[in-house]
Amino acid sequence: MRRYELMTIHRPEIPEDEMRSRVAALEEFLAGRGAKVKSTDLWGKRRFAYEIDHLSEGYYSVITFEGEPTVVDDLNRMLHLSDDVVRHKVVRPDA
């Protein structure tokens, strides 16, 4: 298993408690595919350095997990189709 970090930016107009439930759903998605979630860090609402899709802020979250590369493929596909996620990035911190 490889170690990954997932950073997501959720839309600013959704309520914070709903954003927390969406992050929990991401954790369940990962666990359902055999990944082990190590930590979750909610950064809250932050201002962007530049506008993204006419938005100037969003809710940031970082999930650290261990999983197989196929899990990352499924995760990227799911997040790319999500309307609530403005941007996401998966990186391998030890690579």
C-alpha positions in Angstrom: 0.0 0.0 0.0 1.2 3.5 -0.8 0.6 6.7 1.2 -1.4 9.5 -0.3 -2.7 12.9 0.6 -5.9 14.2 -0.8 -6.7 17.9 -0.7 -10.2 19.0 -1.7 -11.8 22.4 -2.0 -15.5 22.4 -1.5 -17.9 25.1 -2.7 -18.3 28.0 -0.3 -22.1 28.2 -0.4 -22.7 24.8 1.2 -23.1 24.9 5.0 -20.0 23.9 7.1 -21.8 21.0 8.7 -22.7 19.6 5.3 -19.1 20.0 4.1 -18.0 18.0 7.1 -20.5 15.2 6.2 -19.1 15.3 2.6 -15.6 14.8 3.9 -16.8 11.9 6.1 -18.4 10.4 3.0 -15.0 10.6 1.3 -13.5 8.7 4.2 -16.2 6.1 3.9 -15.6 5.9 0.1 -11.9 5.2 0.8 -12.6 2.7 3.5 -15.0 0.9 1.3 -12.3 0.4 -1.3 -9.8 -1.0 1.1 -7.8 2.2 1.9 -6.9 3.1 5.5 -7.6 6.7 6.5 -4.7 7.9 8.7 -5.9 11.5 9.4 -8.3 14.2 8.4 -7.5 17.9 8.7 -10.3 20.4 8.1 -8.8 23.8 7.3 -12.1 25.6 7.1 -13.1 28.4 4.6 -10.1 30.1 3.0 -9.6 32.8 0.4 -8.1 31.8 -3.0 -5.0 33.4 -4.4 -7.0 33.8 -7.7 -10.6 33.2 -8.8 -11.6 29.6 -9.7 -14.9 29.3 -11.6 -15.9 32.8 -10.5 -15.4 31.8 -6.8 -13.0 33.6 -4.4 -13.1 31.2 -1.4 -13.8 27.6 -0.5 -13.6 25.0 2.3 -10.3 23.1 2.3 -9.7 19.6 3.7 -6.8 17.2 3.7 -7.1 13.5 4.1 -4.1 11.3 4.5 -4.6 7.6 3.6 -2.9 4.4 2.5 -4.2 2.5 -0.4 -3.6 0.9 -3.8 -3.3 3.0 -7.0 -6.7 1.8 -8.2 -8.3 3.5 -5.2 -6.8 6.8 -6.4 -8.2 6.3 -9.9 -11.7 5.7 -8.5 -11.4 8.7 -6.2 -10.2 11.0 -9.0 -13.2 9.9 -11.2 -15.7 10.4 -8.4 -14.3 13.8 -7.3 -14.1 15.0 -10.9 -17.8 14.4 -11.4 -18.9 16.0 -8.0 -20.5 19.4 -8.3 -19.6 20.3 -4.7 -15.8 19.9 -5.2 -14.2 22.9 -6.9 -10.7 21.4 -7.1 -8.9 18.3 -5.7 -5.4 17.0 -5.8 -3.9 13.6 -4.8 -0.2 13.5 -4.1 2.3 11.0 -2.7 4.2 12.9 0.0 7.1 10.4 0.2 7.6 10.2 -3.6 
